[in-house]
Amino acid sequence: MKIDILSLFPDMFTGVFQQSILKKAAESGIVSYQVTDFREFADNKHKRVDDYPYGGGAGMVLMPQPLFDAVAAIKRRSEGNPRVLLMTPQGERFTQKKAEELAKEKHLIIICGHYEGFDERVREHLATDELSIGDYVLTGGELAAMVIVDSVVRLLPGVLGNEESPATDSFSTGLLEHPQYTRPADFRGMKVPDVLLSGNHALIERWRKKESLRRTLERRPDLLENYPLDETEKALLEEIKKETSI
């Protein structure tokens, strides 16, 4: 996968792409990153990329020309038709399902905004997707872009050591993940559940499913509204409700 990022502050990405899973993915050739300062594409003497909004109002708006030309330059060296992601608080809420969708692409272009936003023509005629990582406003789109890159790259085949890891993460299954434990079995009187030490894989799997349902019911019951429960899960959920009186 190729990931191109357009930002006025490209140095913000240096440390992120040189650490942990993102670095390993690049070193193994699974993904390549290119961060470009789209100010370089401004066609005016002072390399200005923003201007006052028509009709008045506070703040500055990013002009369309630098972004259109920057995306066009990237597309000329692309082998396919890349998705163009616009980071904006007005966008679609980013989810694990969206990350899985984007992980199937060969090339992503991510545009990071600043100031009061983008000229509307960028939204209408340049972006293929408008994405938000939450209902709040950041200084710029860089942090949101980092979140999206991390969540997408870890899903690419070969990136994680255990290929089952992304499939069992919270939200990947539609539920929150079950509790996890490691050594020691008894830490200062706090003990690992006996079933996990039993060696009975059928019982362990049942416990994990039940605790995943329990955690989802307690913390994110909205996820259960559209989750297709099978008969076993329905029975487990009834057990949980009886135990907790939820």
C-alpha positions in Angstrom: 0.0 0.0 0.0 1.1 3.6 -0.7 0.0 6.4 1.6 0.5 10.0 0.6 -0.2 12.7 3.2 -0.7 16.4 2.3 0.1 18.6 5.3 1.5 22.1 6.1 3.5 20.5 8.9 5.1 17.4 7.5 7.7 17.1 10.3 4.8 16.1 12.7 4.8 12.6 11.0 8.5 11.9 11.3 8.5 10.4 14.8 5.2 8.5 14.2 6.4 6.7 11.1 9.7 5.8 12.7 8.3 3.8 15.6 6.7 0.4 16.3 4.4 -1.3 13.8 4.4 1.6 11.3 8.1 1.5 11.0 8.3 -2.3 10.7 5.6 -2.3 8.0 7.6 0.2 6.0 10.9 -1.6 6.4 9.3 -4.9 5.3 8.0 -3.2 2.1 4.3 -3.7 3.0 3.6 0.1 3.0 5.3 3.3 1.9 4.7 6.7 3.3 5.2 10.1 1.6 4.4 13.3 3.4 4.3 16.5 1.2 4.0 20.1 2.2 1.3 21.2 -0.1 2.5 24.8 0.3 5.1 23.8 -2.4 2.2 23.7 -4.9 1.0 27.2 -4.3 1.2 29.2 -7.5 1.6 32.6 -5.9 4.9 34.4 -5.1 4.6 34.1 -1.3 3.4 30.4 -1.3 0.2 31.4 0.4 -2.3 28.6 0.7 -5.2 30.4 2.6 -7.4 33.4 2.1 -10.3 35.3 3.7 -13.7 33.7 3.2 -16.1 35.2 0.7 -19.0 36.9 2.5 -16.8 37.7 5.5 -16.4 35.9 8.8 -13.6 34.9 11.2 -10.6 32.9 10.2 -9.0 31.8 7.0 -9.9 29.2 4.4 -7.6 26.9 2.5 -7.6 27.7 -1.2 -8.4 25.0 -3.7 -5.5 25.5 -6.1 -2.6 24.1 -4.0 -4.6 21.0 -3.0 -5.9 20.3 -6.5 -2.4 20.6 -8.0 -0.8 18.5 -5.2 -3.3 15.7 -5.6 -3.0 15.8 -9.4 0.8 15.5 -9.1 0.5 12.4 -6.8 -2.1 10.8 -9.1 0.3 11.1 -12.1 2.7 8.8 -10.4 0.0 6.4 -9.1 -0.7 3.1 -10.7 -4.4 3.1 -9.9 -7.1 5.5 -8.7 -6.3 6.4 -5.1 -8.9 7.3 -2.5 -8.6 10.9 -1.4 -9.4 11.3 2.3 -10.3 14.7 3.7 -9.8 15.1 7.5 -12.6 17.2 8.7 -14.9 17.3 11.9 -17.8 17.4 9.5 -16.9 14.0 8.0 -18.1 10.5 8.5 -17.2 9.0 11.9 -14.2 6.8 11.4 -14.8 3.2 12.6 -13.1 -0.2 12.5 -15.3 -1.1 9.6 -14.0 1.9 7.7 -10.4 1.0 8.5 -11.0 -2.5 7.1 -12.5 -1.0 4.0 -9.5 1.3 3.4 -7.1 -1.5 4.1 -8.2 -3.1 0.9 -7.0 -0.1 -1.2 -3.6 0.1 -2.9 -3.1 3.9 -2.5 -4.5 6.5 -0.1 -4.1 10.2 -0.2 -4.9 12.0 3.1 -5.4 15.7 3.2 -4.8 17.5 6.5 -6.6 20.8 6.9 -5.9 23.9 9.0 -7.5 27.2 9.8 -11.3 27.4 9.4 -11.4 24.6 6.8 -11.4 24.0 3.1 -12.8 25.8 0.1 -16.0 23.8 -0.6 -14.8 22.8 -4.0 -12.2 20.6 -2.3 -15.0 18.7 -0.6 -17.2 18.5 -3.7 -14.7 17.7 -6.5 -11.4 16.4 -5.0 -12.2 14.2 -1.9 -13.7 10.8 -2.2 -14.2 10.5 1.5 -14.6 12.9 4.4 -13.5 11.5 7.7 -13.7 12.5 11.4 -12.2 10.6 14.3 -14.6 12.1 16.8 -17.0 14.9 17.7 -14.4 17.5 18.6 -12.2 20.0 16.8 -8.4 19.7 16.5 -5.9 22.4 15.5 -5.3 20.5 12.3 -5.9 17.2 10.5 -2.5 15.7 11.2 -3.3 13.9 14.4 -6.5 12.5 12.8 -4.4 11.3 9.8 -2.0 9.5 12.2 -4.9 7.7 13.9 -6.3 6.5 10.5 -2.9 5.4 9.1 -2.1 3.4 12.3 -5.5 1.7 12.3 -5.3 0.8 8.6 -1.7 -0.3 8.4 -2.0 -2.8 11.2 -4.7 -4.6 9.2 -2.5 -5.1 6.2 -1.4 -8.8 5.7 2.0 -9.5 7.2 2.1 -6.4 9.5 1.2 -8.1 12.8 3.0 -11.1 14.0 -0.2 -13.0 14.8 -2.6 -12.8 11.8 -5.5 -13.5 14.2 -4.8 -10.4 16.2 -6.8 -7.9 14.1 -9.7 -10.3 13.6 -10.3 -10.5 17.4 -9.7 -6.9 18.3 -12.5 -4.9 19.8 -15.0 -3.7 17.1 -13.6 -6.1 14.5 -16.0 -8.8 15.6 -18.8 -6.3 16.3 -18.2 -6.7 20.0 -15.7 -5.4 22.6 -12.9 -7.8 23.2 -12.9 -10.1 26.3 -10.5 -9.5 29.2 -6.9 -10.6 28.8 -4.5 -12.0 31.4 -0.9 -13.0 31.5 1.6 -14.2 34.1 1.7 -14.5 37.1 -1.6 -16.3 37.8 -1.7 -14.7 41.2 -0.5 -11.1 41.4 -0.8 -9.7 45.0 -3.9 -11.7 45.6 -5.5 -10.8 42.3 -6.0 -14.1 40.5 -6.6 -15.1 36.9 -9.9 -16.8 36.3 -9.6 -20.6 36.9 -11.1 -21.4 33.5 -8.2 -19.8 31.7 -5.8 -22.2 33.6 -7.9 -25.3 32.9 -6.5 -26.2 29.5 -10.1 -26.9 28.4 -10.2 -24.9 25.1 -14.0 -25.3 24.7 -14.7 -23.8 28.1 -12.1 -21.1 27.5 -13.8 -20.1 24.2 -17.2 -20.1 25.9 -15.8 -17.9 28.7 -14.2 -15.5 26.2 -17.4 -15.2 24.2 -19.5 -14.6 27.3 -17.1 -12.0 28.7 -17.0 -10.2 25.4 -20.8 -10.0 25.4 -20.8 -8.9 29.0 -18.3 -6.1 28.4 -20.2 -5.0 25.4 -23.5 -5.0 27.2 -22.0 -3.0 30.1 -20.0 -0.5 28.2 -21.4 -0.2 24.7 -24.9 -1.7 24.6 -25.5 0.2 21.3 -23.2 -2.2 19.5 -25.6 -5.0 20.3 -28.5 -3.3 18.5 -27.2 -4.4 15.1 -25.1 -7.4 16.1 -26.5 -10.7 14.6 -26.5 -12.9 17.7 -26.4 -16.7 17.1 -28.3 -19.1 19.4 -25.3 -19.7 21.6 -24.7 -15.9 22.0 -28.4 -15.3 22.8 -28.2 -17.9 25.6 -25.0 -16.4 27.0 -26.5 -13.0 26.9 -29.6 -14.2 28.9 -27.2 -15.7 31.4 -25.4 -12.4 31.8 -28.6 -10.4 32.2 -29.8 -12.8 34.9 -26.4 -12.5 36.7 -26.3 -8.7 36.6 -29.9 -7.8 36.5 -29.3 -5.5 33.5 
